C-alpha cells in the first residue's frame, strides 16, 4: 500500500452515489474522482494509462451508463457497462481491492421475489439491458480475486435525480405545494446513501467473506408510506394520489449476509433520513425547476 492515507479511485464521481462517496470517504482516504474527460472508462488503454500514472490502493466502481427513463441516451447499455467494468477488473493486480456497486437488477426483474437472498442469484438470467451486464459482472466476480460486489436495491439521498427518483421527487413536490403521485403502490428496499457509504467503507477496509452482498435495510416500505412520511415532514396538507389500484411487484433483498459480515451496522431510520434530505432540498431550492415537477416521469 502507498505511503500516506490509502488512495481510492472512485468512478462515477460526478454521479449521485459517486459524489456522496467522494465527499464522505475524503476524511480517511486520498480520493481520486476523475471526470469523464480525465478518464474514459470505455477506453482500455486509457484505463491502463491512468492506473499506471496514479497509484491507487482501492477502487470503487460506481460509474454506469444509465438506463432509466430520464437518461439522455439508452443505447448500447450492455456493451458500455460491461466494457467499463472489465477495463477496470483486468487491472486488478494494480490495487488491493475493487468494490463494484451493482444492484438488485442482477436478480432479473421478471422474477423478483420478496426479500431475495444472494443465493437466489443465477436462478434466472436477466433479459433487460440494465440487469444483464450486472449479471455478467457478478458471474465473473464469483471467481475473481480482490473484487467484491454490493447490491443496493433502492438508494436515496442528496445529488440524486430529483426529477425521477421517488423520495427526492416527492420532497421537491411538497416544497412547491404539489401533490405526490404514485403510478402504482409497491414495496421497496431503500437505503439512505450515508448508510451505503458506511458499508462501502467497511468493505474497503476489511474485504468480505463472500463475493456479493445485498445492501438493504431491515424493513421494506411501501411507496405510499414513503409519500405520507414526506408529506408529514413538510407539515402541509397535501394529497397522495395513487393512479392504479393494488400492489405492484416487490423489490427487496434479504440482508442477513450483510448483517453477519457487519454485526454492528446501524441503518438510519427512514423518518430521520427523509427529514435530513428534506432539509437539504429546502436549503437548495435553487436546484429545483418547478416546471419539471409538473409532469410525472
Buried (B, 14 or more C-beta within 10 A) or exposed (E): EEEEBBBBBBBBBBBBBBBBBBBBBEEEBBBBBBEEEEBBBBBBEBBBEBBEEBBBBBBBBBBBBBBEEEEEEBEEBBEBBBBBBBBBBEBBEBBBBBBBBBBBBBBBBEEBBEBBBBEBBEEBEBEBBBBBBBBBBBBBBEEBEBBBBBBBBBBBBBBBBBBBBBBBBBBBBBBEEBEBBBEBBBBBBBBBBBBBBBBBBBBBEEBBEBBBBBBBBEEBBBBBBBBBBBBEBBEEEBEBEBEEEEEBEBBBBBBEBBEEBBEEBEBBEBEEBBBBBBEBBEEEEEEBEEEBBEEBE
